[in-house]
Amino acid sequence: MKIRVERDVLADAVAWAARILPQKTQLPVLAGLRLDAGSDGGLRLSGFDYEVSAEAELEVTVAEAGSVLVPGRLLADITRSLPGQPVDLSTEGTRVQLSCGSSRFTLPTLPLEEYPSLPAMPEVSGTIGSDAFAAAVTSVAVAAGRDDTLPVLTGVRVEIDGADVTLAATDRYRLAVRTLRWQPVDPSLQATALVPARTLAEAAKSLTSGAEVTLALATSDSGEGMLGLSGGSRRTTTRLLDGEFPKYRSLLPDSSSATATIDAAALTDAVRRVSLVATRTSPVRLAFSADGLVLEAGGTDEAEAAEAIPATFEGEALTIAFNPGYLLDGLGALDSDEACLAFTGPTKPAVLTGKSGGDGSGDYRYLLMPVRLAG
């Protein structure tokens, strides 16, 4: 194999494909990145760890077609540090020679014959705007669990009902739900899938170079399933999680006894300031009344902080406490300049939403469990 390619093009594609490679693995070939140069002037980079696959195609000048398997993270580190000049890459026996300007690197190769075949993309289910999809996934994935001993809670549930796609995630302390429109191949399509949250968030964010993302979903009664995402010249697949996702819809209250509307930026800044005195497990207290909102943290023998900000409040005055990190996650996911909180009581979950409007911002709901206050 012998090719020449622009440094930025190569570095970007290698970084994207290598991001899924495992840090440690008992199978050394899975740490490799496969490069296939065709006589048609295209280079395909692919990585696979038996759970997630990533594939990128880019245009290069091919002097000699061929395939090679090289250490992926090392190649990513090297290409990222190269000067902004064309990169020449060629194979010589069991080594790969890489040159860029005055820089020269020699990389070992891995046994190509031992590398597993990438899974085929499932049949296309539909398309969705790339920016809207990335924003929706990001806003929901913040509520997914990080505890690998509870794998079901580390996923994002994807529910397809005709032209609507609903995303939901929960770690038992908060729940995020967002519904958006898409263009299904079959208007009557109904399907559900549980996708690893981190994988889905990274893939959605990296596929925004094109206007649309194509979703390809394959499910089966045996529990084996796969989601494929493609956009532009990049494709990725991930195996679905197996297990029963919590029945989250019953957690969302149908009505509220009190509501508050606050400037989202002002509330975010106030929570950040007040929580500076809160210990890792201490909540931030929010006292709502007709006069506005007062935030407090700390107390007794600890440092204390308090701040009052304007708020439009309807209902009987109440004081409720939240984990400040969880509250900030929800505020950060709002695509709105106003934060709306709906309450059913000081010890019951509150629902955070953005300002309702025709832009779809009102479709995001973030349910947050309160922290019980002593006394």
SVG drawing of the C-alpha trace seen along z (x, -y; Angstrom):
<svg xmlns="http://www.w3.org/2000/svg" viewBox="-53 -40 66 56">
<polyline fill="none" stroke="black" stroke-width="0.4" points="0.0,0.0 1.2,-3.5 -0.9,-6.6 -0.7,-10.4 -3.4,-12.3 -3.8,-15.7 -2.8,-15.8 -6.1,-17.3 -8.2,-14.9 -6.3,-11.9 -6.0,-13.1 -9.7,-13.8 -10.7,-10.4 -8.2,-8.4 -9.3,-10.2 -12.9,-9.4 -12.3,-5.7 -9.8,-5.1 -12.1,-6.6 -13.8,-3.2 -10.6,-1.2 -10.2,0.4 -7.5,-0.9 -6.7,2.7 -7.6,5.9 -6.7,9.6 -6.8,9.6 -4.1,7.3 -5.6,7.1 -8.6,5.3 -6.3,2.4 -5.6,2.0 -7.0,-0.3 -7.5,1.3 -6.6,-0.8 -7.8,0.3 -6.7,-1.7 -8.5,-1.0 -7.5,-1.6 -10.5,-4.0 -8.6,-6.6 -10.4,-5.9 -9.1,-5.0 -11.4,-3.2 -10.4,-3.2 -12.2,-0.9 -12.1,0.2 -14.1,2.9 -14.1,4.2 -17.0,6.8 -19.4,4.3 -18.9,1.1 -17.6,0.6 -16.5,-2.6 -15.8,-3.2 -14.7,-6.3 -13.9,-6.8 -11.8,-9.6 -10.3,-10.6 -6.5,-10.0 -4.0,-9.7 -3.4,-5.9 -0.1,-4.9 -0.5,-1.3 -3.6,0.3 -3.5,2.6 -4.6,3.2 -2.8,3.0 -3.6,3.2 -1.7,0.7 -1.9,-0.3 -4.9,-2.7 -4.3,-4.9 -0.6,-5.3 -1.6,-6.3 -4.1,-8.8 -1.5,-10.4 1.0,-10.7 -1.4,-12.1 -2.7,-14.6 0.8,-16.0 2.0,-16.1 2.7,-19.5 0.1,-20.8 1.6,-19.1 0.7,-16.1 1.2,-12.7 2.8,-9.8 2.1,-6.4 3.4,-3.1 4.0,0.5 7.4,2.1 7.2,5.7 5.8,5.9 6.3,2.1 4.5,-1.0 6.4,-4.1 4.8,-7.5 6.3,-10.8 5.1,-14.4 7.4,-17.2 10.6,-16.5 8.9,-14.0 9.4,-10.3 7.7,-7.4 7.9,-3.7 5.0,-1.7 4.7,2.1 1.8,3.9 -0.7,6.3 -1.7,9.6 -4.4,8.6 -5.7,12.2 -6.7,12.3 -8.8,9.2 -12.6,9.8 -15.0,8.8 -17.0,5.7 -20.8,6.3 -23.0,5.3 -25.2,2.3 -28.8,3.2 -31.6,2.2 -32.2,-1.5 -35.1,-2.6 -35.2,-6.3 -33.4,-9.6 -33.2,-12.5 -31.6,-16.0 -28.1,-15.6 -28.0,-18.7 -31.4,-18.0 -30.5,-14.4 -27.1,-15.3 -28.8,-17.9 -31.5,-15.5 -29.1,-12.6 -26.8,-14.9 -29.7,-16.3 -31.0,-12.8 -27.7,-11.0 -26.8,-13.2 -29.4,-11.2 -28.0,-7.8 -26.3,-5.8 -22.5,-5.2 -22.7,-2.0 -21.7,0.9 -23.2,3.4 -26.6,2.0 -26.2,2.1 -29.8,1.4 -29.5,-2.1 -26.4,-2.9 -28.5,-3.0 -30.7,-5.4 -34.1,-3.9 -35.0,-4.7 -38.8,-4.4 -39.9,-4.7 -43.6,-5.3 -44.2,-6.3 -42.8,-9.8 -41.9,-10.3 -38.7,-9.2 -38.6,-9.4 -35.3,-9.1 -35.3,-8.4 -32.6,-7.7 -32.5,-7.4 -30.1,-6.5 -32.9,-6.3 -32.2,-9.8 -33.3,-11.7 -35.0,-11.0 -34.6,-12.8 -37.0,-12.4 -37.1,-14.0 -39.4,-13.5 -38.5,-14.6 -39.7,-14.1 -37.9,-12.1 -38.6,-10.5 -39.1,-6.8 -38.9,-4.5 -42.1,-2.8 -44.6,-5.4 -46.1,-2.7 -42.8,-1.6 -42.9,-0.8 -39.7,0.3 -37.7,0.0 -34.0,0.3 -31.7,-0.2 -28.5,-1.8 -25.3,-2.3 -25.6,-6.0 -21.9,-6.9 -21.6,-5.3 -24.8,-6.9 -23.8,-10.4 -20.3,-10.2 -21.6,-8.9 -24.4,-11.5 -22.0,-14.3 -19.5,-13.2 -22.0,-12.8 -23.1,-16.4 -21.0,-17.3 -23.9,-16.2 -27.4,-17.5 -28.9,-14.2 -28.1,-11.0 -29.4,-7.6 -30.7,-5.2 -30.6,-1.5 -32.1,0.7 -32.2,4.5 -33.9,6.2 -34.8,9.8 -36.8,11.7 -33.5,13.4 -32.3,10.1 -29.6,9.7 -29.9,6.4 -27.9,3.6 -28.2,0.0 -26.3,-1.5 -25.8,-5.3 -24.3,-6.8 -23.7,-10.4 -21.6,-11.6 -18.7,-9.2 -18.8,-7.8 -20.7,-4.8 -20.9,-3.2 -22.7,-0.3 -23.3,0.8 -24.8,3.8 -27.9,3.1 -28.2,3.6 -30.4,6.4 -32.8,6.0 -36.0,4.3 -35.9,0.6 -37.9,-1.0 -41.5,-2.0 -40.6,-5.7 -43.8,-7.2 -45.6,-6.4 -43.0,-8.6 -44.0,-11.7 -46.8,-13.5 -49.9,-14.5 -50.5,-17.6 -48.7,-20.0 -49.6,-22.0 -47.0,-24.7 -44.9,-26.1 -41.9,-28.4 -40.4,-30.2 -36.8,-31.4 -34.2,-32.8 -32.2,-29.7 -28.8,-31.5 -29.4,-33.3 -30.5,-30.1 -27.5,-28.2 -25.1,-30.8 -26.7,-31.0 -26.7,-27.2 -23.0,-27.2 -22.1,-29.9 -24.2,-28.7 -23.0,-25.1 -19.4,-26.1 -19.9,-25.7 -21.8,-22.4 -20.0,-19.2 -20.0,-16.4 -23.2,-14.9 -24.9,-18.2 -27.9,-19.5 -28.8,-23.1 -32.0,-24.3 -34.5,-26.3 -37.2,-28.3 -40.0,-29.5 -42.5,-32.1 -44.4,-34.9 -41.4,-37.1 -39.1,-34.9 -36.5,-32.3 -33.8,-32.0 -31.1,-29.5 -29.1,-28.3 -26.4,-25.7 -24.2,-24.8 -25.0,-25.6 -24.4,-24.6 -20.7,-24.2 -20.0,-24.5 -19.6,-27.5 -22.9,-29.0 -24.2,-30.7 -27.4,-32.3 -28.6,-34.1 -32.0,-35.5 -33.0,-35.7 -36.3,-36.8 -38.8,-34.0 -42.4,-33.9 -44.0,-31.4 -47.6,-30.2 -48.8,-28.0 -48.2,-27.7 -44.7,-28.6 -42.4,-25.5 -38.8,-24.6 -37.2,-21.8 -33.6,-20.5 -31.7,-19.0 -28.3,-17.5 -26.6,-20.6 -24.8,-18.5 -27.9,-16.8 -29.8,-20.2 -27.0,-21.8 -27.0,-18.8 -30.7,-19.4 -30.3,-23.2 -27.4,-22.6 -29.5,-20.4 -32.3,-23.0 -32.5,-24.6 -34.3,-27.6 -33.7,-30.9 -36.3,-30.1 -36.3,-27.2 -39.8,-26.0 -40.1,-23.9 -43.4,-22.0 -43.9,-20.7 -46.3,-18.3 -44.7,-18.7 -41.4,-19.3 -40.6,-15.6 -41.8,-14.5 -40.0,-14.7 -40.0,-18.0 -40.1,-18.3 -37.8,-20.7 -38.7,-21.9 -37.8,-24.7 -40.1,-27.4 -42.8,-25.9 -42.9,-26.9 -43.0,-25.9 -39.3,-25.1 -39.7,-21.9 -37.9,-23.0 -40.9,-22.2 -40.5,-18.5 -37.7,-18.0 -38.6,-16.9 -36.1,-16.4 -37.5,-14.8 -35.4,-15.3 -35.7,-13.5 -35.4,-15.9 -33.1,-15.3 -35.0,-15.0 -34.2,-17.7 -33.6,-16.9 -36.7,-17.8"/>
</svg>
